[in-house]
Amino acid sequence: MLESMAGLYSDYTARTILLGAVSLGIVSGVVGSYAVIRKQSLVGDVMSHAALPGIVLAFIIMGAKEQLPIFIGAALSAVLAVLLINLVTNNSRIKTDSAMGIALSVFFALGLVLLTYVQRMPDANQAGLDKFLFGQAEALVEKDVLIIGLTGFFAILIVGLFWKEFKLLCFDPDFGGTMGFSMKFLDVLITAVIVSAIVIGLQTVGVVLMSSMLIAPAVAARQWTGSMGSMVILAALIATVSGITGVAFSAGFENVPTGPAVIICVSLIAFFSILFSPNGFLTLKFRDAKNMRKIKKNYVLMALYDLGLEHADLGYAHSERLLILGSKKGFNVRKSLLELENAGYVERAGDGNWRLTQSGIREVTDISPMEKVHESTSV
């Protein structure tokens, strides 16, 4: 594996793509964390799609596919979309999510119309402009990587300089306002940082997939930690690993585009995290099922114990049917008894009768009063 990575880095084209993907991954992970924490994931999707008409208009004005003018055009178009969303929501009865959906579709449709118009122009310079839809990392050159790196560096620098202020904006903007911070300025600043991250990723993963690159690493990292600092670092690491893996996968197989390969890698990590992280869906389901089994077994132990107290003999045998009558519908008493028998807490005493062993009596006495109340009301 290390040898293949070394060979990948020794090739000029592969090295350029790799550096571009890594730079984009770091910036996307850091900046995307704020979009996720502020519940503005759809904003990133809107801005990435809204960048398309800016890209095409920049080409029409400049007459060439110069990266810097295209980046500027994409950024202005994305910012315009956000401004229009705010204008509509503040001056009409349209909700934010509806305004975002309208802006996304309108700007993206406008971009496709302009792209179709440009492609019909008798100008060879427009060739490959449609690659901004899904990205063309293979076309990256050193100048492109330098622009991505510098833009990403300044974006991360701003995040570092305004770390505490951005945390206030994300978690308690009202308190931040009482401390004298301008929340509107911080909101504009963090939006500008998100726009810069989207713009530098357009050539690598494209306007359609850039929102995934921005959001998926942060979503994955959020499943593993509750700390903002740890989340930002972990999201950047996940995005970087996904970038490296996607580039390696694209280089190892023919006709596999780099941008989509990177998105597939980061999406798989996000999907795995959602399912198997400490707070993941399947992990919580397994934990809940385990706790419920424990509650049911404790209920059976306490029921045998209480019945034993009534007969002044903790080892007194009771029928399984009596335990079933005292439980809720759907509670498999037999399964709990068999599990307790395997653990050595109960034993059979004739046909259909069960009693506590000495280990079972000790286990009941170790159950806390709060657990007893919870378990008695749960089954």
Secondary structure, 3 states (H helix, E strand, C coil): CHHHHHHHHHCHHHHHHHHHHHHHHHHHHHHHHHHHHCCCHHHHHHHHHHHHHHHHHHHHHHCCCCHHHHHHHHHHHHHHHHHHHHHHHHCCCCCHHHHHHHHHHHHHHHHHHHHHHHHCCCCHHHCCHHHHCCCCHHHCCHHHHHHHHHHHHHHHHHHHHCHHHHHHHHHCHHHHHHCCCCHHHHHHHHHHHHHHHHHHCHHHHHHHHHHHHHHHHHHHHHCCCCCHHHHHHHHHHHHHHHHHHHHHHHHHCCCCCHHHHHHHHHHHHHHHHHHHCCCCHHHHHHHHHHHHHHHHHHHHHHHHHHHHHHCCCCCCCEEHHHHHHCCCCCCCHHHHHHHHHHHCCEEECCCCEEEECHHHHHHHHHCCHHHHHHHHHHC
